[in-house]
Each structure stands twice: as C-alpha cells, then as structure tokens.
Amino acid sequence: MFTRILIANRGEIAARIARTCRRLGVATVGIHSEADADALHPSAMDESHLVGPAAVRESYMNVAAILEVAKRTGAQAVHPGYGLLSEKSHFARAVIDAGLVWIGPSPEALDALGDKMLSRATAIAAGVSPVPGANAPVESVAEAESILARIGYPALVKPVGGGGGIGMQVVRDPSGIERAMKSASDRAAASFGDARVYVERFVERPRHIEVQIFGDTHGEVVALGERECSLQRRHQKIVEESPAPAFHGDEGHVYRERILDAAVRIGRAAKYVGAGTCEFIWDESRKEFYFLEVNCRIQVEHPVTEMVTGLDLVEWQLRVSLGEPLPPSMRAVSPSGHAIEARLYAEDPAKGFIPKPGDVATLNWPAEQEGSLRIDAGVRAPGKVTPYYDPMIAKLIAHAPTRAEAIAKLGEALAGVEVAPLVTNLAFLKAVLKSEEFGAGAYDTTFAEAFAKRK
C-alpha cells in the first residue's frame, strides 16, 4: 500500500478519500485555495498546502502548483476525486510523467471515453446501443435535418465536449434546428473551448440509470449494481438510490441483468481500470435502455453502492492502481437491501434551485449509524459556502432492508439536520421523500423541477 498520497480535490470528496486513507494507514496531502483556507477538507488531511487564489483555474486546476506540492511532500500518488481535474487526460499524463501513480483510468481511456463521439463508438463496438442519433459531429443544418428525419422529433442538440447539460437544446420540429445548433455551439465554445455539436433523440420523461463498474490492470471488469439518479434539477442529481426502482418485478430483473452486462462489455472494450460509471437512459414507454456516457472517476453518489455492497470503493481504487487484481468475491457481489442518498445544497428550490452561498453559523447532524446512516460533509460550522465552488453542504445516505425502510430512515435523518442561516434545499428533500410519487418509485428526470413548482 502507499505510504503517502496527494488528494487533488476539495470539499466532501477530499475528506471522504482521506477517511479511507486514515483507516489504511496512508498519510494524506491536501490542497486548498485561499478561499478554502479555513474549510473542512484541509483539516481532514495530515497536511494541506495552498495552491492559489479562489478561482478554480488558478488553484484546484493549477496542474503545476499541484504537482509541485506532490513533489515537495513526497507523495507517491495522486487521487483526483471527482470533477475538477479528475477526467482530464493532460493531468493524468502530467502525474505519470512526474513519476507518480495516477489513481484512475489510463489517459488513453480518458481520451476515448471523454469524447462523446468516441464513447458512442466504443459502446457500439461492444454491442451496446447509444441513444439514436449522430455518430459524428454535425457540420451543417442540412446534415442535422437529414439525421432527424430518420430518428424523428423531439431531438436534442448537444455539445460534443463538456457535460452537466450545459448547452443542450431541445428541438421540437425542423424550424428550430438552425437556432438550436447555433445556441449549443456558441455555449459549448464558451464553456468547453469546443464548438462541435451533434444530435440525438430526445427521450420524453426518461429515467436515468447508471452502473458502477470497476476494472483492474489484469483485464477484469465487474459491475457492482445499478443506481437510479432520475431525481435531478438542471440536469444534475440530488437524490440517488440503489437498486433502481425503475427495474421492479420479474421483468425488471431481466432488464437489470441486461444493463449490468452492457456496462461490463463497455468497460472491457475501453480496457477500463479503476472506478467508473456507465450512464444510461431508460425509456419506460419503449422498454429500452440507451448508453449515454462513461464517467471516468468515482461518482458523487458512490456511497449508495458502498452501502448495498459493503465495499470501500476508494480502498479498491488505491489497490487497483498498485496492480492488485480484483478478488473473486467482487465478481459475484450481490447488493443487499436498499440505499438512498440525498444531497443537501445551499440553494433555493423556489427560485429555480439557484445557489445561495453564505455563512454557516449552525450545522448539526444526526448521529451516524454504521451500515445504516452515513453523512459525508464538506462544510462545517462556523464556516461558509463560498460562491466560487459547488454549493453542496453534505450527502446523507441511509441503508435498510427495504426501500420503504430506507426512505423512512433518511427522512428521520433529514429531520435531525440543523443548518442556519443558509437557504437550503432541506425542506424540499423532506417533501420529496414524503411524496406519493417517490414513495411509489414512479418518478423520472422531470419530476424534481415540476415538484418544486407545486410546493
């Protein structure tokens, strides 16, 4: 095992990685910006070093500064967490070129799966269907019209680079294609430095299903169950659960097995190493699933999988990066019970979920219960949610033998949260868990925003 690693991230994921390292006896080196000098995650490390001012590009994405800290402190490896530099192949290459171990998939896998067109090609080569649409960037309105005449409307115009729903445009008929392509291209160029776009079918009222995969350097890839992440706002998740309620009954079991197999085939085709997530759209009306993309990192919602499998995914990220093979037990892992995660944000659901940064004077959590209630916090009191970064305060994860019991346990946990004076989505999360639709597992990616407007 490593003796010292650098964690190139911030907030709750940096603190969470440090927790596993502490259990394994691995010393941790953290990084922080000027804005995060008094934040929670630097205090979770054995040592933490300033890498720049508040702006992300000058601090948490400052490759030279991060590698200088790694070299100076004697770190042997770099764990990128999620977001920020985690899926940037240039960072992975820089880490490797510096003689350090990169705790993640290879730069080549990041290149292939980080490009939506190459990712689609990988899925197709593995015998898995992506959402029907273009398999290359669309160069003209006429080309888009030709493709959409074949796959039908409504459709999505999407940037080739980036993610998080940024730049996506829905097209209902041919008259909207030109405007949608220009809008998506302009936004993509500004956000990602890549103006290319493509088109695909827009699935009405979809459900978002993702599969946790794990690969080792010996060619083994396994699926550790699926998560449903359909409860979203602004194309970003706020509640996740496993197993997916979309797959219920005997028929659901068949689709679950198919989607797990599809994810493994994609992982093997990409020669995937480490933790990753294959994302799919489930079309309830057609009873079909379509490949979306692979997130080449550990996910925000990974605790849901950890709760139902009993595995520590960060530990296995470390072990796999050192060349250890996955044990036979991981090939036959069988998720137990049900787990649900709710993300507590400093945001206002009544105003389109806009971020509401500010000072945190009071922050109290219910007591954690090993195996049944877990809290991964990224903020403490006194402290603050700054305007510079994602406004997530914490994740609360409940596990129980049944879905109904997991909902009840998470509801009790949320009732025990105190946070002030921030505006948060706490009341919204409580209401969602009590809603008839969520209780029945009858929700899709349109539910959260529509529910907020009803409250």
C-alpha positions as CSV (number, residue, x, y, z in Angstrom):
1,M,0.0,0.0,0.0
2,F,1.1,3.6,-0.5
3,T,2.6,5.5,2.4
4,R,1.5,9.0,1.3
5,I,-0.8,10.3,-1.4
6,L,-1.9,13.7,-2.6
7,I,-5.7,14.3,-2.9
8,A,-6.2,16.8,-5.7
9,N,-9.7,18.0,-4.8
10,R,-11.8,19.8,-2.2
11,G,-14.9,19.6,-0.1
12,E,-16.6,16.4,1.0
13,I,-14.9,14.1,-1.6
14,A,-11.4,15.1,-0.4
15,A,-12.4,14.5,3.2
16,R,-14.1,11.2,2.3
17,I,-10.9,9.9,0.5
18,A,-8.8,11.0,3.5
19,R,-11.1,8.9,5.8
20,T,-10.2,5.7,3.9
21,C,-6.5,6.6,3.8
22,R,-6.5,7.1,7.5
23,R,-8.0,3.6,8.0
24,L,-5.4,2.1,5.8
25,G,-2.5,4.0,7.4
26,V,-1.8,6.1,4.3
27,A,-0.7,9.7,5.0
28,T,-2.6,12.4,3.1
29,V,-1.5,15.6,1.5
30,G,-4.3,18.0,0.7
31,I,-4.5,21.2,-1.3
32,H,-6.6,24.3,-0.8
33,S,-7.3,27.7,-2.3
34,E,-7.2,31.0,-0.4
35,A,-11.0,30.8,-0.1
36,D,-10.8,27.4,1.5
37,A,-8.0,28.0,4.0
38,D,-10.5,27.5,6.9
39,A,-12.7,25.0,5.2
40,L,-13.4,21.4,6.4
41,H,-11.3,19.4,4.0
42,P,-7.8,20.9,4.8
43,S,-8.3,19.9,8.4
44,A,-9.2,16.3,7.3
45,M,-5.7,15.9,5.9
46,D,-2.4,15.2,7.6
47,E,-1.1,18.3,5.9
48,S,-2.6,20.7,3.4
49,H,-1.0,23.3,1.1
50,L,-2.1,26.5,-0.6
51,V,-2.1,26.2,-4.4
52,G,-3.6,29.5,-5.4
53,P,-6.4,32.1,-5.1
54,A,-10.1,31.3,-5.1
55,A,-10.6,31.0,-8.8
56,V,-10.7,27.3,-9.7
57,R,-8.3,27.6,-12.7
58,E,-5.7,29.3,-10.5
59,S,-5.9,26.8,-7.7
60,Y,-7.7,23.4,-7.9
61,M,-6.9,23.1,-11.7
62,N,-3.4,24.6,-11.4
63,V,-1.5,21.5,-12.5
64,A,2.0,22.9,-12.0
65,A,1.2,24.0,-8.4
66,I,-0.4,20.7,-7.5
67,L,2.5,18.7,-8.8
68,E,4.9,21.0,-7.0
69,V,3.2,20.2,-3.8
70,A,3.2,16.5,-4.5
71,K,7.0,16.5,-5.2
72,R,7.8,18.7,-2.2
73,T,5.8,16.5,0.2
74,G,7.0,13.1,-1.1
75,A,3.6,11.9,-2.2
76,Q,3.7,8.7,-4.2
77,A,0.4,9.0,-6.0
78,V,-2.4,11.4,-6.8
79,H,-6.1,10.8,-6.3
80,P,-8.2,13.3,-8.3
81,G,-11.6,12.7,-6.6
82,Y,-14.5,13.8,-8.9
83,G,-15.0,16.9,-11.0
84,L,-12.2,19.5,-11.4
85,L,-9.2,17.6,-13.0
86,S,-10.4,14.1,-12.4
87,E,-11.2,13.3,-16.1
88,K,-8.6,15.5,-17.7
89,S,-6.1,13.3,-19.6
90,H,-3.5,16.0,-19.6
91,F,-3.5,16.0,-15.8
92,A,-3.2,12.2,-15.7
93,R,-0.3,12.3,-18.1
94,A,1.4,15.0,-16.1
95,V,1.1,13.0,-12.9
96,I,2.5,9.9,-14.6
97,D,5.3,11.9,-16.3
98,A,6.2,13.2,-12.9
99,G,6.9,9.7,-11.7
100,L,3.7,9.4,-9.6
101,V,0.9,6.9,-9.7
102,W,-2.3,8.1,-11.2
103,I,-5.3,6.7,-9.2
104,G,-7.7,6.4,-12.1
105,P,-8.2,5.1,-15.6
106,S,-5.5,5.5,-18.1
107,P,-5.0,8.7,-20.0
108,E,-6.0,6.8,-23.2
109,A,-9.3,5.7,-21.6
110,L,-9.9,9.3,-20.5
111,D,-9.4,10.5,-24.1
112,A,-11.6,7.8,-25.6
113,L,-14.5,8.0,-23.2
114,G,-14.3,11.7,-22.5
115,D,-15.2,12.4,-26.2
116,K,-18.9,11.7,-26.7
117,M,-18.3,10.6,-30.3
118,L,-15.5,8.1,-29.4
119,S,-17.6,7.0,-26.4
120,R,-20.5,6.2,-28.7
121,A,-18.2,4.3,-31.0
122,T,-16.9,2.3,-28.0
123,A,-20.4,1.3,-27.0
124,I,-21.4,0.4,-30.5
125,A,-18.2,-1.8,-30.8
126,A,-19.3,-3.5,-27.6
127,G,-22.7,-4.3,-29.0
128,V,-24.5,-1.6,-26.8
129,S,-26.9,0.9,-28.4
130,P,-26.4,4.5,-27.6
131,V,-29.3,7.0,-27.9
132,P,-30.2,7.0,-31.6
133,G,-28.6,9.9,-33.3
134,A,-25.4,11.1,-35.0
135,N,-22.2,9.2,-34.6
136,A,-20.0,12.1,-35.6
137,P,-20.2,15.9,-35.1
138,V,-22.9,17.5,-37.2
139,E,-21.4,20.1,-39.6
140,S,-24.5,21.7,-41.1
141,V,-28.2,22.3,-40.6
142,A,-28.9,20.2,-43.7
143,E,-27.0,17.2,-42.1
144,A,-28.9,17.6,-38.9
145,E,-32.2,17.7,-40.8
146,S,-31.3,14.5,-42.6
147,I,-30.5,12.7,-39.3
148,L,-33.6,13.9,-37.6
149,A,-35.8,13.0,-40.5
150,R,-34.6,9.4,-39.8
151,I,-34.8,9.3,-36.0
152,G,-37.7,11.7,-35.5
153,Y,-38.6,14.5,-33.2
154,P,-38.3,15.7,-30.5
155,A,-34.5,15.8,-30.6
156,L,-31.5,17.2,-28.6
157,V,-28.7,19.2,-30.0
158,K,-25.7,18.5,-27.7
159,P,-22.1,19.8,-27.4
160,V,-19.5,17.1,-28.1
161,G,-17.4,18.3,-25.2
162,G,-18.4,19.0,-21.6
163,G,-21.4,17.7,-19.6
164,G,-23.9,18.6,-16.9
165,G,-26.5,19.5,-19.5
166,I,-24.6,22.7,-20.4
167,G,-25.5,23.9,-23.9
168,M,-28.1,21.3,-24.7
169,Q,-31.1,22.4,-26.7
170,V,-34.4,20.6,-27.3
171,V,-35.7,20.8,-30.9
172,R,-39.4,20.0,-31.4
173,D,-39.6,20.4,-35.2
174,P,-37.4,21.3,-38.2
175,S,-37.9,25.0,-37.8
176,G,-35.9,25.0,-34.6
177,I,-32.8,23.2,-35.8
178,E,-30.7,26.2,-37.0
179,R,-31.3,28.3,-33.9
180,A,-30.6,25.3,-31.6
181,M,-27.4,24.4,-33.3
182,K,-26.1,28.0,-33.1
183,S,-27.0,28.3,-29.4
184,A,-25.5,25.0,-28.5
185,S,-22.3,25.6,-30.5
186,D,-21.8,29.1,-29.0
187,R,-22.3,27.9,-25.4
188,A,-20.0,24.9,-26.0
189,A,-17.3,27.1,-27.4
190,A,-17.5,29.5,-24.4
191,S,-17.7,26.7,-21.8
192,F,-15.5,24.0,-23.1
193,G,-13.4,25.5,-25.9
194,D,-15.1,23.1,-28.3
195,A,-17.8,24.4,-30.6
196,R,-18.7,21.0,-32.1
197,V,-22.3,19.6,-31.7
198,Y,-24.3,16.6,-32.6
199,V,-27.9,15.5,-32.5
200,E,-29.8,12.6,-30.9
201,R,-33.3,11.5,-30.0
202,F,-34.9,13.4,-27.1
203,V,-36.4,10.8,-24.8
204,E,-39.5,12.2,-23.1
205,R,-39.7,11.6,-19.4
206,P,-36.7,9.4,-19.2
207,R,-35.2,7.6,-16.2
208,H,-31.5,7.9,-15.5
209,I,-29.9,4.6,-14.7
210,E,-26.1,4.2,-14.0
211,V,-24.0,1.2,-13.4
212,Q,-21.0,1.2,-11.1
213,I,-18.1,-0.6,-12.9
214,F,-14.7,-1.5,-11.6
215,G,-11.7,-2.7,-13.6
216,D,-8.2,-3.9,-12.8
217,T,-4.9,-3.9,-14.7
218,H,-5.4,-7.7,-15.4
219,G,-8.3,-7.1,-17.8
220,E,-11.1,-7.9,-15.3
221,V,-14.2,-5.6,-15.3
222,V,-17.1,-6.1,-12.9
223,A,-20.5,-4.4,-12.4
224,L,-21.4,-3.6,-8.8
225,G,-25.1,-3.0,-9.3
226,E,-27.0,-0.1,-10.6
227,R,-28.2,3.2,-9.2
228,E,-31.2,5.3,-10.2
229,C,-30.4,9.0,-10.5
230,S,-33.6,10.3,-12.1
231,L,-34.3,12.9,-9.4
232,Q,-32.5,15.9,-10.9
233,R,-32.6,19.6,-11.3
234,R,-30.7,21.5,-14.0
235,H,-29.6,18.0,-15.3
236,Q,-27.8,17.5,-12.0
237,K,-28.7,14.8,-9.4
238,I,-30.0,15.5,-5.9
239,V,-31.3,12.1,-4.8
240,E,-29.9,8.7,-5.9
241,E,-30.8,5.1,-4.9
242,S,-29.9,1.5,-5.4
243,P,-31.4,-0.8,-6.5
244,A,-33.2,1.2,-9.2
245,P,-37.0,1.3,-8.6
246,A,-37.4,1.6,-12.4
247,F,-36.5,-2.2,-12.5
248,H,-39.2,-3.8,-10.4
249,G,-40.7,-7.3,-10.5
250,D,-39.6,-10.2,-12.6
251,E,-39.5,-8.2,-15.8
252,G,-37.3,-5.6,-14.1
253,H,-34.8,-8.2,-13.1
254,V,-34.3,-9.2,-16.7
255,Y,-33.6,-5.5,-17.7
256,R,-31.3,-5.1,-14.7
257,E,-29.2,-8.1,-15.8
258,R,-29.0,-6.8,-19.4
259,I,-27.9,-3.3,-18.3
260,L,-25.2,-4.7,-16.0
261,D,-23.9,-6.9,-18.8
262,A,-23.9,-3.9,-21.2
263,A,-21.8,-1.8,-18.8
264,V,-19.3,-4.6,-18.3
265,R,-18.9,-5.0,-22.1
266,I,-18.3,-1.3,-22.5
267,G,-15.7,-1.3,-19.7
268,R,-13.9,-4.2,-21.2
269,A,-13.9,-2.6,-24.7
270,A,-12.4,0.5,-23.2
271,K,-9.8,-1.5,-21.1
272,Y,-11.1,0.3,-18.1
273,V,-9.2,0.4,-14.9
274,G,-10.5,1.7,-11.5
275,A,-13.9,3.1,-10.6
276,G,-16.2,4.3,-13.3
277,T,-19.8,4.7,-14.1
278,C,-21.7,3.8,-17.3
279,E,-24.7,6.0,-17.6
280,F,-27.9,5.0,-19.5
281,I,-31.3,6.4,-20.3
282,W,-34.2,4.1,-19.6
283,D,-37.2,4.7,-21.9
284,E,-40.1,3.3,-19.9
285,S,-42.5,3.5,-22.8
286,R,-40.3,1.5,-25.2
287,K,-38.8,-0.7,-22.5
288,E,-35.4,0.1,-23.9
289,F,-32.2,1.5,-22.4
290,Y,-29.6,3.5,-24.3
291,F,-26.0,4.2,-23.5
292,L,-25.2,7.9,-22.7
293,E,-21.6,8.1,-21.5
294,V,-19.0,6.9,-19.1
295,N,-17.9,9.0,-16.1
296,C,-14.3,8.1,-15.7
297,R,-14.0,8.7,-11.9
298,I,-15.6,7.9,-8.7
299,Q,-19.1,9.4,-8.6
300,V,-20.7,11.8,-6.0
301,E,-23.2,9.0,-5.3
302,H,-20.7,6.2,-4.8
303,P,-21.8,5.8,-1.1
304,V,-25.1,4.3,-2.3
305,T,-23.2,1.4,-3.9
306,E,-20.9,1.1,-0.9
307,M,-23.9,0.8,1.4
308,V,-25.5,-2.0,-0.5
309,T,-22.3,-3.9,-1.3
310,G,-20.3,-3.3,1.9
311,L,-17.3,-2.4,-0.3
312,D,-15.0,0.6,0.2
313,L,-14.6,1.8,-3.4
314,V,-11.8,4.3,-2.6
315,E,-9.8,1.5,-1.0
316,W,-10.1,-0.5,-4.2
317,Q,-9.1,2.5,-6.3
318,L,-5.9,2.5,-4.3
319,R,-5.3,-1.2,-4.6
320,V,-6.1,-1.5,-8.3
321,S,-3.7,1.4,-9.0
322,L,-1.0,-0.6,-7.4
323,G,-1.7,-3.5,-9.7
324,E,-3.7,-5.7,-7.3
325,P,-6.3,-7.9,-9.1
326,L,-10.0,-7.7,-8.1
327,P,-10.8,-10.6,-5.9
328,P,-13.3,-13.3,-7.0
329,S,-15.8,-12.0,-4.4
330,M,-16.2,-8.8,-6.3
331,R,-17.1,-10.7,-9.5
332,A,-20.1,-12.2,-7.7
333,V,-21.1,-9.3,-5.4
334,S,-24.8,-9.3,-4.6
335,P,-26.2,-5.9,-3.4
336,S,-28.1,-6.3,-0.1
337,G,-31.0,-4.1,1.0
338,H,-31.7,-0.6,-0.3
339,A,-29.8,2.6,0.0
340,I,-30.8,6.2,-0.8
341,E,-28.6,9.3,-0.8
342,A,-29.9,12.9,-0.6
343,R,-27.6,15.9,-1.4
344,L,-28.0,18.9,0.9
345,Y,-27.3,22.1,-1.1
346,A,-27.2,25.8,-0.3
347,E,-29.7,26.6,-2.9
348,D,-33.3,27.9,-3.3
349,P,-35.7,25.4,-4.9
350,A,-38.4,28.0,-5.0
351,K,-36.3,30.1,-7.3
352,G,-35.1,27.5,-9.8
353,F,-32.6,26.0,-7.4
354,I,-30.2,28.9,-7.7
355,P,-27.1,28.7,-5.4
356,K,-27.3,30.6,-2.2
357,P,-23.8,30.9,-0.8
358,G,-23.3,32.4,2.7
359,D,-22.0,31.9,6.2
360,V,-22.8,28.8,8.2
361,A,-23.3,29.6,11.9
362,T,-25.2,26.4,12.9
363,L,-24.7,23.0,11.5
364,N,-25.8,19.9,13.4
365,W,-26.1,16.3,12.1
366,P,-28.0,13.3,13.4
367,A,-25.7,10.6,14.8
368,E,-24.2,8.3,12.1
369,Q,-25.1,4.6,12.4
370,E,-22.6,2.1,10.9
371,G,-24.1,0.4,7.9
372,S,-27.4,2.2,8.1
373,L,-26.8,6.0,8.2
374,R,-23.8,7.8,6.8
375,I,-23.0,11.6,6.5
376,D,-20.4,12.8,4.1
377,A,-20.0,16.5,4.9
378,G,-18.0,19.1,3.1
379,V,-18.8,22.1,5.3
380,R,-18.5,22.8,9.0
381,A,-19.7,25.5,11.4
382,P,-18.5,28.1,11.8
383,G,-17.8,28.2,8.1
384,K,-19.2,29.2,4.8
385,V,-20.4,28.1,1.4
386,T,-18.5,30.3,-1.0
387,P,-19.7,31.5,-4.4
388,Y,-16.6,30.0,-6.0
389,Y,-17.5,26.3,-5.9
390,D,-20.3,23.8,-6.0
391,P,-22.8,24.7,-3.1
392,M,-23.2,21.2,-1.8
393,I,-23.0,21.1,2.0
394,A,-23.2,17.3,2.6
395,K,-24.7,14.0,1.5
396,L,-26.8,11.9,3.8
397,I,-27.1,8.2,2.9
398,A,-29.5,5.7,4.5
399,H,-29.5,1.9,4.2
400,A,-32.2,-0.5,5.3
401,P,-33.5,-4.0,4.3
402,T,-36.3,-2.5,2.2
403,R,-36.9,0.7,0.1
404,A,-39.7,1.8,2.4
405,E,-37.5,1.5,5.5
406,A,-34.6,3.3,3.7
407,I,-37.0,6.2,2.9
408,A,-38.2,6.4,6.5
409,K,-34.6,6.3,7.8
410,L,-33.4,9.0,5.5
411,G,-36.5,11.1,6.4
412,E,-35.7,10.8,10.1
413,A,-32.1,11.8,9.4
414,L,-33.1,14.9,7.5
415,A,-35.5,15.8,10.3
416,G,-32.4,15.8,12.6
417,V,-30.4,18.3,10.4
418,E,-30.0,21.8,11.6
419,V,-28.4,24.4,9.3
420,A,-28.5,28.2,9.6
421,P,-28.7,30.9,8.4
422,L,-28.3,29.5,4.9
423,V,-31.1,29.0,2.5
424,T,-31.0,25.3,1.6
425,N,-33.0,22.5,-0.1
426,L,-33.6,20.7,3.2
427,A,-37.3,21.2,3.3
428,F,-37.6,20.3,-0.4
429,L,-35.7,17.0,0.2
430,K,-38.0,16.2,3.1
431,A,-41.1,16.8,0.9
432,V,-39.8,14.7,-1.9
433,L,-39.3,11.7,0.4
434,K,-42.8,12.1,1.6
435,S,-44.3,12.5,-1.8
436,E,-46.6,9.8,-3.2
437,E,-44.6,9.6,-6.5
438,F,-41.3,9.0,-4.8
439,G,-42.8,6.5,-2.4
440,A,-44.2,4.5,-5.3
441,G,-40.9,4.8,-7.3
442,A,-42.9,6.4,-10.1
443,Y,-40.7,9.4,-11.0
444,D,-38.4,10.4,-13.9
445,T,-35.9,13.2,-14.7
446,T,-38.7,15.8,-15.0
447,F,-40.1,15.2,-11.5
448,A,-37.9,17.3,-9.2
449,E,-38.3,20.6,-11.1
450,A,-42.1,20.1,-11.5
451,F,-42.5,19.1,-7.9
452,A,-40.6,22.3,-6.8
453,K,-43.2,24.4,-8.7
454,R,-46.0,22.7,-6.9
455,K,-44.6,23.5,-3.4
